[in-house]
Amino acid sequence: MREFTVTSTLDTSGKCCPMPIVETGKAMKAMATGEILEIIATDKGTQKDIPSWCERTGQTLLSMTEENGVFHYHVRKDR
């Protein structure tokens, strides 16, 4: 059970590196501090890329799950 409310959803399914990260960066720029972005991806590389991107940019990775090859990330904008 998650304890946050998704503000916006970004579906990058079918896209490969670097597009999920590029699109995540653009989506986060349009969001206000404290808002939550749900990222949906099928690229396995996002398992390392999204957490690394969050660390580099000062955002908070709230959750990371995978079901049937589809990855779901929840990121809070902190900056």
N, C-alpha and C positions, 0 to 999 in steps of 0.2 A: 504494500500500500504506500503510495507516494504522498508526500506532505507538501506538495507545491502545485501551482496552477500554471499550465502551459499558456504562454501569451501568443506564441506564433509557432508554426510548423514549417520546416523546410524539408522537402522530399528530394533527395539526391539519388534515388534509386536508379541503377543502370549507368551511373557516371563514375568514372575512374579518376584517380589522383592526377592532377591536383584539384579537380573541380569541386569535390565536396568541401574542401577547406576554403577555397576561393569563395564559394557561395555562402559558406558559414560566416566568413568575415564580412561580406557585404550585408548579410541579414542582421548581424549583430550591430553593425554601425547604425542601422535604421531603428534600433531598439533603445529604450530608455534603461538606465541603471535599475537593476532589480528584476527586470523582466526575464522570463524563461523561454528559451528556444528549444523546441524538440527537433532533432535532426534525424531523418530516416535515411539509411544508406544500405547499399548492397556490396560496396567495395570493402573487402576484408582489411585493407590498409588503414581504414578509418579507426580500427581498434587501437592503433598506435598514434595515428595522426591527430585525432580529436583530443585525446588527453594531453598530448604534447602541445598542441595549439593552445589549449586552455591554460596550461602552465606558462607558456611564453607570453600570452596576452593578458594574463591576470583575471581570467574568467573562472567560474567554478563549475566543474563537471559534477552534477548532482546524481546522475545515474547513467548506466551503460548496460544495455541488455541485448541479447541476440535470440531470435527465434526463427528457425527455418531459413537461415542465411540472410535475414533482415536485421539490421542493427538499429537500435533506438538509443539516442543520446539526449540527455536533458542538461542544458547549459544555462547558468544564470549569468547575466551580464553584470559585472562588478565594476567596470570602468567605462 
